[in-house]
Amino acid sequence: MAIFLTGSSGYLGSYLAAGLLRGYGHPLNLLVRAKNRQEARERLWQSLQLHMDFAEFSERTAASTQVFLGDLTQPRFGLSDDSYRALVESTDSVIHCAASLNRKSEKQCLNVNLRGTLEVVQLARRAQDQHGLRRFSHVSTVAVAGHRQDEVVQEDTAIDWGRSDYDPYARTKKFCEHMVHELLPDVDRRIFRPAIVMGDSSRPETTQFDMVQAFSVLQSFPVLPLKPNDRIDIVPANYVAKAIVTIHQKDQPKYPRYHLSSGNGSQTYRELTDALATSAHGSHPTYVPALGKTFSGTVNWLSQKKGNLGRGASLLKVFWPYLVWNTVFDNSRVVEELNGETPAKFSTYAYALLKFSRENKFRYPAKPWPSENASVTTATGAATA
């Protein structure tokens, strides 16, 4: 029996796949959108090379994974009857990580987040009815809390249906949680809500640059339209992944919902810019919160420009509500589950992350598939990627 993991070719999903492959002997069922087996293997290599070399990738994936070529948004993932039946029959638990993070596209969020989650829930429902499902873990977001200001939010009171949402991403993820709760009442369910996931506290390399680029643009300004003592809840990807994998594999996790965040340990903007200025031997910015409206207009104007500055401004425009809400999310539950381990402070790895990102022009220097290696297929025709 296997863990059905969605989103393994994405950023956070690659951390989950690597953590499960290395830390546990549990087989994985992976849904990968690809035209053929080799393309699926190459997509997995593109994501997992952040965590392992090709030899380890080949060994671990060949021994422990079953790949299903499908599309999250299609009925039964677009799989044949035999493949879908095999997926249901071999799935012991589910970690649903795949999602669209496109905060500007309501269409994409509706298709991937709502329709995709419904398909995953239906798969879980069939597995539960057939042989029982050990657990359903759903990766959500703290953005489900909606409009907030100057708060510390607890897990069980985060969703308030009377509050408005900042964007389609937050809105659809809130409904996804609702679907999991309503349609799988007899299944052990765990909800994970990461805060702003940025970088890895153990190394500078990353393959996810959207928020990094937005932060890079913000850090380059000599004057910031922010309140210096406002906190921003940033958490490294390696901590988030460790928490999800650890709790999903526990026999009896203590809570139904977890904020994967820095919580009350979140740093202020002044703490972050002071640390970056010290690391880069640069100057400290001046904070002028009254310039917020002017800054917002400038960002809107710059977002129309081409190049990295325009892209960074466009991203700032999207993330701006989350930069000024001065809201953090209590993380005492996940710290308890991880035996007191807290996430590394962003200031301890921010400079290395920004340096790597800028030097590589906000693109990961991915290695191509080695030409001398061929696709491996089992006797039954299933890829062992």
C-alpha positions, -999 to 999 in steps of 0.1 A, spaced: 0 0 0 12 35 -8 8 72 0 -9 90 -28 10 123 -31 -1 151 -54 21 180 -64 54 161 -64 67 180 -94 61 213 -76 83 232 -51 68 221 -17 57 188 -31 93 179 -41 103 184 -4 75 161 7 85 134 -19 122 136 -9 113 135 28 91 104 23 116 87 0 145 92 24 129 89 58 104 62 54 101 29 35 65 37 25 59 34 -13 45 65 -31 18 68 -58 26 100 -77 2 118 -101 23 135 -128 9 155 -158 29 142 -188 24 128 -222 44 97 -216 65 78 -190 98 94 -199 84 129 -198 70 121 -163 104 109 -152 120 141 -165 95 163 -147 102 145 -114 139 148 -120 135 185 -125 119 189 -91 138 163 -71 173 174 -82 171 202 -56 173 174 -30 194 146 -45 217 137 -73 207 116 -103 220 83 -89 200 87 -57 170 99 -77 171 68 -99 176 44 -71 150 57 -47 122 64 -73 127 30 -90 124 12 -57 96 31 -41 73 49 -65 45 42 -89 37 70 -114 2 76 -128 0 98 -159 -29 121 -152 -44 155 -148 -57 167 -114 -86 186 -130 -99 158 -152 -126 133 -140 -107 104 -123 -76 123 -133 -81 112 -169 -68 77 -161 -80 46 -177 -104 24 -157 -76 -1 -149 -52 26 -138 -77 44 -117 -87 11 -100 -51 3 -93 -46 38 -78 -77 33 -55 -67 -2 -45 -31 6 -37 -36 39 -18 -32 37 20 -33 74 27 -33 108 9 -12 139 10 -28 165 -12 -2 192 -19 -9 202 -55 -25 237 -59 -24 267 -81 -8 297 -63 -18 321 -91 -34 347 -69 -45 368 -100 -63 340 -119 -97 330 -105 -101 306 -134 -69 287 -126 -76 286 -89 -111 273 -95 -99 246 -119 -68 234 -100 -78 241 -64 -115 234 -63 -119 208 -91 -86 192 -84 -93 189 -47 -127 174 -54 -111 147 -76 -86 139 -48 -114 138 -22 -134 114 -44 -104 92 -48 -100 91 -10 -137 84 -6 -135 54 -29 -104 41 -11 -120 46 23 -152 27 12 -132 -1 -4 -105 -9 22 -102 20 46 -79 50 45 -53 56 71 -52 94 68 -60 123 45 -36 153 48 -45 185 31 -20 213 25 -38 245 27 -26 281 36 -29 306 64 -45 329 38 -78 311 45 -80 335 75 -91 363 51 -88 400 59 -69 404 92 -50 432 109 -26 432 138 -36 397 150 -22 364 163 -45 338 147 -52 304 162 -59 273 141 -94 266 152 -106 302 147 -88 310 115 -117 305 92 -144 330 96 -170 329 68 -180 365 76 -146 378 65 -137 387 29 -107 371 12 -78 389 -4 -77 369 -36 -90 338 -55 -62 317 -41 -73 323 -5 -110 319 -13 -106 286 -32 -83 271 -5 -109 280 22 -135 261 2 -111 232 -3 -108 228 35 -146 228 37 -149 200 11 -124 178 29 -143 183 62 -178 177 47 -170 149 23 -146 128 44 -163 129 78 -152 93 86 -116 97 76 -87 108 98 -81 143 84 -52 167 90 -51 202 77 -17 220 73 -16 257 67 18 271 58 25 308 62 48 325 37 71 297 25 104 312 14 137 295 9 154 267 28 172 274 61 198 247 53 210 259 19 207 289 -4 193 270 -34 156 273 -43 134 266 -73 106 289 -62 113 326 -68 80 345 -68 80 357 -32 118 359 -32 118 383 -62 91 404 -45 112 406 -14 143 414 -34 126 444 -50 114 456 -16 148 451 0 164 473 -28 144 504 -19 161 530 3 127 541 16 101 515 27 64 524 31 60 499 59 58 500 97 92 489 110 78 470 139 52 451 119 59 414 118 59 391 87 54 354 92 80 336 70 88 300 73 114 279 55 103 251 31 124 224 49 106 230 82 72 230 65 80 197 48 94 181 79 63 190 98 39 176 72 58 143 67 64 138 104 28 144 114 13 125 84 33 94 94 25 96 132 2 70 146 -19 96 165 -12 132 158 -27 154 185 -46 181 165 -68 183 134 -52 216 121 -17 230 122 -2 264 113 32 258 98 45 292 106 69 312 127 41 324 149 52 347 177 87 342 166 80 361 134 105 389 129 98 426 123 107 443 91 134 463 110 150 431 122 151 417 87 165 448 70 190 453 98 202 417 93 204 421 55 222 454 58 248 438 81 253 408 59 256 428 27 276 457 43 249 480 30 228 508 42 197 506 64 164 517 48 142 545 61 107 536 71 79 560 61 45 542 65 27 574 53 40 566 18 19 535 15 -6 548 -10 20 564 -31 41 533 -31 11 512 -41 5 534 -71 42 532 -81 41 494 -78 11 493 -101 29 515 -126 62 495 -124 42 462 -128 35 472 -164 72 473 -172 93 444 -186 122 427 -170 129 416 -135 119 450 -120 85 448 -137 80 412 -126 90 420 -91 66 449 -89 38 427 -103 45 402 -75 46 430 -49 12 441 -61 -2 407 -55 15 401 -21 10 436 -8 -21 428 14 -1 401 32 29 424 37 9 451 56 -15 430 76 9 426 106 -7 392 113 11 360 125 -2 325 130 2 306 162 25 276 157 25 261 192 9 229 179 35 221 153 63 230 177 48 205 202 45 178 175 82 183 165 93 180 201 100 217 206 117 224 172 110 259 159 116 271 124 148 290 117 145 328 116 144 342 81 172 366 89 196 337 94 193 326 57 178 355 38 210 370 26 223 337 11 189 331 -5 188 365 -21 224 362 -32 218 329 -49 186 341 -65 201 373 -79 232 356 -92 211 331 -111 186 358 -123 158 342 -103 160 309 -123 172 276 -109 202 262 -129 185 229 -136 204 199 -148 190 181 -179 181 145 -180 214 125 -186 213 114 -222 228 79 -215 199 70 -192 167 54 -205 132 51 -190 127 21 -168 93 3 -171 81 -27 -151 67 -59 -166 32 -46 -162 39 -15 -181 39 9 -151 67 34 -149 90 30 -119 100 67 -120 
